[in-house]
C-alpha cells in the first residue's frame, strides 16, 4: 500500500505545472465568485486528480507490470480509494482556506461560518461523485468511463430537473402533517443521508473489488 | 520452482496448451516466433490471466494463492508493460524501497550509473533501450529467487542487447535463482540457458538442454531423389525447398553413419525455430 501511495503521489507531483495552474484557478474563483462554490469545486477537481492516477496506471498497458509487483488486487483497490478520499479532503481543505481568505480580504467575515456548513455539504457530495466514477473507470477504462459517466450523470440531471418541475422546489415542499417528530428531525434526516452515502460508497467499493478481481491483465 | 500442468488458455483466435517445469537454480528459455504463446505463458505464471483448465504453481502454490510476500521473491520484466511513463528512475527507487524488504538501493543506483540511466528524467523521455534497462534492473534489484523476463532484448540494438544479457548473466552467476526468459532472438539465449522450450502455435514442439541441441540435432539438405530412401525416424521435420528438403535430424551421429554422402551440420536454435516451427506465421 505504501509503495502504491508513493507512486500515485509522485505521479501527481510530477505534474507541477498542472498543479500550479489549478491552484491559481482556484484562487481566481475564490476571489471573484460569490459564495462557497470554490469549496465543492476544489474538492471535486482534486478528487478527479486522484482518479487520473488510475488512468496513468492503465496507460501504456501498465496493469500487468503493476500486478507482477508485490501488490494484490485488494490492496490496489484500497489504495485507490484511500488516495482519492485523501485528495478530495485536501481539495476541500484548500477550497475552504481560500474561501476564508477571500472572506477576510473582502471584509465579509459574517460569511465565514457558512464555509463550515458548505464544507459539510460539499465534501460528502464530491466524495460520492468521485467514488461513483472509480468503479466505472476500473470496469471500462478511461475513455469509455468518461462517456458512461457523462451519460449517467446527464440522465440523473434530467430526472432531477423533471422531479423539481413536477413537485416544485425542495424548500416549498411541505412535510405531511401526520409525520412523527423524530422523522421530521433534521439531524435524523442528515444521519439517514450520511448512512445512505456510506452504504453507497461501501457498495461501490465491493463493485470495484469484484471488477478488478474478475479482470485479466 | 514453477510447475505448469496441462495448462490450457483459450482465446477467440488462439489456443495455448502446455505442460512444463522450471527447476530450482536453472535458466530456462522459451523460444518461438511472435504470437506462439510465450507472453501468455508468462502472464499465466504471474497470475495475470486465469487458465481455461489446468494449473500453474509457483513456489508450490497455485498462482492465484500467491501473496505479496511470495511475489517479493519474483522479479519480472514484461515486454509491453512497466511503471507509468510519468515517473522518473528516482521515483521508481522510492516505490521499490517501499515495496520490497530486500530492495538493494546501492546496487540499483550503481547499475543506473553503469547503464547510463538518468535518475531525474521521466520515463516517457527514455529510449526503448533505456526503458528495457530499467525493467531488467527493477527485476534484479531485490534478490529475487525467480526471474521472469519476457522478451528483454526485443527492439534493442546489438550494443544494448549485449549489455542487458551481460547484466542478466552477472545476476545469475552471483545469485541462487531460477530464470525463465523468452525471446524470439535465439542468439541472445545461447550460452545463457540450461534448457530450452521451443513454442509454436500454442504448443511445445521441443524441450531440450542446450548441450543436447548441439550434440543430438543436426540439419541436412536432402535431394529429392534420395528423400524416399531416408529413415524417417531420424528426421524431426522437413521443409521443401528448391534443391530438395531442408531437414532437422534428431540423431546426427546415427544419420551421418547411415548416410555418409549427406553432409550433416550441427543444428543451432535458429535452425530448430525455422524448421520445427517453420509453418507458423
Interface residues (C-beta under 8 A of the other chain):
Chain A: X2 X3 X4 X6 X7 X10 X11 X14 X15 X56 X57 X59 X60 X61 X62 X63 X64 X65 X67 X68 X69 X70 X71 X72 X75 X216 X217
Chain B: X43 X46 X47 X48 X49 X50 X67 X68 X69 X71 X72 X74 X76 X78 X80 X81 X82 X83 X84 X85 X86 X87 X88 X91 X94 X95 X96 X98 X99 X100 X122 X148
